[in-house]
Amino acid sequence: MIFNSIKGKTVFITGSRKNCGKTTLLNYILRAVRPGNPAYLSIGLDGEKKDRFAGNLKPHIAASENDIVLTNSESLKDTDASFKLLNVYNFTNSRCRPVLVRIMRPGRMEISGPGENSRLELIFSDMRKAGAETILVDGAFDRITQIAAGEDRNFFYVAGVEPENLISASASVSLIYSMSRTPVIKENRKVFGQIKEDFVCHGETLFLKGAVTSSKLEGIGKTIKCLVFEDLTKIFLDYSQWKALNRKYKVFFASKINLISFIVNLYNISRKDFENCVAEKEALKLFVYNPYERL
């Protein structure tokens, strides 16, 4: 089972859109990694009872004894779980302070985020010190940039597919798969650590720091043959733009982010119809369809 293989790792659960099944997957994975003191948190804004995008009640996690959870000061007022305080952080996420707790008696918990990606390493460190083996991060709305934090970086990509978004969902899957297979040269990390500009040229190689957009790529000199980017989370191109870039240049990343699997949740559409739309056919080997549809 693929979910058993993530024990001991830091894993981000990100997705194609809101309500595509990320939090449901988190609950499902927790069953596979327990016992083992899993820790989990979210990325997003806190302090609102309802989701700011969808308008529905924010999802909760079924917390078990010995789980380590990042929640917030407001959510603790509503939980039916018993817990032990491990840390109350001196920064806020929206209007609330993040709070790290250990679950003493099972119950439902709303998970929280640190507010800024730069704080993730602190949270991860505190979770490990508290005995966490596996750390799971419920991803933000329609974004994957949060997985850039840290060294041990792995992720599931959850695709909610229905007739209305068939084309865009299949293109997103193809883009992410193609990026995840881009060659990585770790020695290039030193270059990005030293440069202060957005880009620097070393012979026929261009190192481009930060977000990679179509407008940034317009001014590339004719002598450039190789492009090096920090990692796949910095790419803000669509699938066709990404493929065109790879046809024109040799493309490399400086850091590896491991794609574990695509979790595909189909709604009123067949597997065959979806797979026919996915341009990167090798990506199909990483598909796990509706793993929790019978829950």
Order of alpha helices (4+ residues) and beta strands (2+ residues): beta-alpha-beta-beta-beta-beta-beta-beta-alpha-beta-beta-alpha-alpha-beta-beta-alpha-beta-alpha-beta-beta-alpha-beta
